[in-house]
């Protein structure tokens, strides 16, 4: 195997530990990681050329079947109050559309999630196996431990986030037939990017995508 050495930063170290934890439960989803005090070593992976939203979702299904406290016991518990405050702080147009009908379900959820399941984070091994990279070690308390949050990140790619991609309405409709609230979590992702960015054009672009996500709540497969 070809391996790549990665020097530690605190966030990279945390990601490596998440990958180790996930791999113990789902070895076919997370890459092999060898930890030392100053770095970790992992097999070299390659970009996936034929990415589709359902391929990403199918790859993550074994992870969603895990109980998050068994894998990441330090993660915070989701509560609707944290989400309400985050939307208020961002002055988000998502506020009137907060899915209160799903909050009890989200607060009870304890599914393990990836946290950033966009196209560039699904890669392949030299033998064609699929592996997710860039696992997020800390889930924010305003994001539920539920697969809908990962579907929202997958939808981020379908809404034109990755370079060279445009809004793929057909695929978005298909995804929403499986995860009807993915539009909300996708919109929240764009809001978070907008809030953090110093690029004025990116902030405008993200706000436009938030409104597209709100419009997409009515989309469905005909």
C-alpha positions in Angstrom: 0.0 0.0 0.0 1.0 3.6 -0.6 0.8 5.7 2.6 0.6 9.4 3.2 2.0 11.1 6.4 0.0 13.9 7.8 1.4 16.2 10.5 -0.8 17.0 13.4 -2.8 20.1 14.1 -5.3 19.8 16.9 -8.2 19.5 14.5 -6.4 17.0 12.3 -5.6 14.9 15.3 -9.3 14.9 16.3 -10.3 13.9 12.8 -7.8 11.0 12.9 -9.4 9.7 16.1 -12.9 9.9 14.6 -11.7 7.8 11.6 -10.2 5.3 13.9 -13.4 5.1 16.0 -15.6 4.7 12.9 -13.3 2.2 11.3 -13.6 -0.1 14.4 -17.3 -0.3 13.7 -17.4 0.1 9.8 -14.0 -0.7 8.3 -15.4 -0.5 4.8 -16.3 3.2 5.1 -13.4 4.9 6.9 -9.8 4.7 5.8 -7.1 3.0 7.8 -5.2 5.4 10.1 -2.1 4.8 12.1 -1.6 7.3 14.9 1.5 8.5 16.6 2.2 11.5 18.9 3.0 13.9 16.1 1.3 12.6 13.0 -0.9 10.0 11.5 -0.3 7.8 8.5 -3.1 6.7 6.0 -3.3 4.9 2.7 -3.4 7.2 -0.4 -6.8 7.7 -1.8 -7.9 9.0 -5.2 -10.7 11.3 -6.4 -14.0 9.6 -7.3 -15.0 10.6 -10.8 -18.5 9.1 -11.0 -19.9 10.6 -7.8 -23.7 10.4 -7.4 -25.8 11.4 -4.4 -27.2 7.9 -3.9 -23.7 6.4 -4.0 -22.7 8.8 -1.2 -25.8 7.9 0.8 -25.4 4.2 0.4 -21.8 4.4 1.5 -22.9 6.2 4.7 -25.8 3.9 5.6 -23.7 1.6 7.8 -22.4 4.7 9.7 -25.9 6.0 10.3 -26.7 2.6 11.9 -24.2 3.3 14.6 -25.1 4.8 18.0 -23.2 8.1 18.2 -22.5 7.9 21.9 -20.7 4.6 21.3 -18.4 6.2 18.7 -18.1 9.8 19.8 -19.4 10.1 23.4 -18.1 13.7 23.9 -20.5 15.2 21.2 -23.1 17.6 22.5 -26.8 16.7 22.5 -28.9 18.5 19.9 -31.6 20.8 21.2 -34.0 23.0 19.2 -33.1 26.1 21.3 -29.6 26.0 20.0 -30.9 25.9 16.5 -33.3 28.7 17.1 -30.5 30.8 18.5 -28.1 30.0 15.6 -30.7 31.1 13.0 -31.5 34.2 15.0 -27.8 35.1 15.2 -27.3 34.6 11.5 -30.5 36.6 10.7 -31.4 33.7 8.5 -34.3 33.5 6.1 -34.7 29.9 7.2 -36.2 31.0 10.5 -39.8 31.0 9.4 -39.3 27.5 8.0 -37.8 25.8 11.0 -39.2 22.2 11.0 -40.8 22.2 14.5 -42.8 19.1 13.6 -39.5 17.1 13.4 -37.8 18.5 16.5 -38.8 15.8 18.9 -37.5 13.2 16.5 -34.2 15.1 16.0 -33.7 15.6 19.8 -34.1 11.9 20.3 -31.8 10.9 17.5 -28.4 9.4 18.3 -27.2 8.4 14.8 -23.5 8.7 13.9 -23.0 11.2 11.1 -20.1 12.2 8.9 -20.6 15.9 9.2 -19.3 17.0 5.8 -20.5 14.5 3.2 -19.9 16.6 0.1 -18.6 15.2 -3.2 -14.9 15.9 -2.6 -14.9 13.9 0.7 -15.9 10.6 -0.9 -12.8 9.0 -2.5 -11.7 5.6 -3.7 -8.8 3.2 -3.0 -6.5 1.8 -5.6 -8.8 -1.3 -5.8 -12.0 0.7 -6.2 -13.2 0.7 -2.6 -15.0 3.8 -1.3 -13.8 5.7 1.7 -15.0 9.0 3.3 -12.4 11.5 4.4 -12.5 14.7 6.4 -14.8 13.3 9.2 -16.0 16.1 11.4 -14.9 15.4 15.0 -17.2 17.9 16.7 -20.9 18.0 15.9 -22.4 21.4 16.8 -25.4 21.3 19.2 -27.6 23.0 16.7 -27.1 20.1 14.2 -28.9 16.8 15.1 -27.3 13.4 15.3 -29.5 12.4 12.4 -28.9 11.3 8.8 -30.9 14.3 7.5 -27.9 16.5 8.4 -25.7 14.4 6.2 -28.2 14.4 3.4 -28.1 18.2 3.6 -24.4 18.1 3.0 -24.8 15.7 0.1 -27.4 18.1 -1.3 -24.9 20.9 -1.0 -23.0 19.4 -3.9 -26.2 19.1 -5.9 -26.9 22.8 -5.4 -23.7 23.7 -7.2 -21.2 24.0 -4.4 -18.3 22.1 -6.0 -16.4 23.7 -8.8 -17.8 23.0 -12.3 -21.2 21.8 -11.0 -24.6 23.5 -11.5 -27.8 23.0 -9.6 -29.0 19.4 -10.4 -32.7 19.7 -9.9 -33.5 16.2 -10.9 -31.1 14.7 -8.4 -32.3 17.1 -5.7 -35.8 15.9 -6.3 -34.7 12.3 -5.9 -32.8 13.1 -2.7 -35.7 14.9 -1.2 -38.0 11.9 -1.8 -35.7 10.0 0.6 -34.9 12.9 3.0 -37.7 15.5 2.8 -36.0 17.9 5.2 -32.5 17.8 3.6 -33.3 21.2 2.0 -33.3 22.8 5.5 -30.0 21.4 6.6 -28.5 22.2 3.2 -29.7 25.8 3.6 -28.2 25.9 7.1 -24.8 24.8 5.7 -24.8 27.7 3.2 -25.8 30.1 6.0 -22.8 28.9 8.1 -20.5 29.4 5.2 -21.9 32.8 4.5 -21.4 33.9 8.1 -17.8 32.7 8.2 -16.6 34.0 4.8 -14.7 37.2 4.2 -15.5 36.9 0.4 -18.3 39.3 -0.4 -19.2 37.4 -3.6 -19.3 34.1 -1.8 -21.6 35.5 0.8 -24.0 36.7 -1.8 -23.8 33.4 -3.6 -24.5 31.4 -0.4 -27.5 33.6 0.4 -28.9 32.9 -3.0 -28.4 29.2 -2.4 -30.3 29.5 0.9 -33.3 30.9 -1.0 -32.9 28.1 -3.6 -33.0 25.6 -0.7 -36.2 27.2 0.7 -37.8 27.0 -2.8 -36.7 23.3 -3.1 -38.9 22.3 -0.1 -41.7 22.0 -2.6 -39.8 19.8 -5.0 -40.6 16.2 -5.3 -40.3 13.4 -7.9 -43.2 13.5 -10.2 
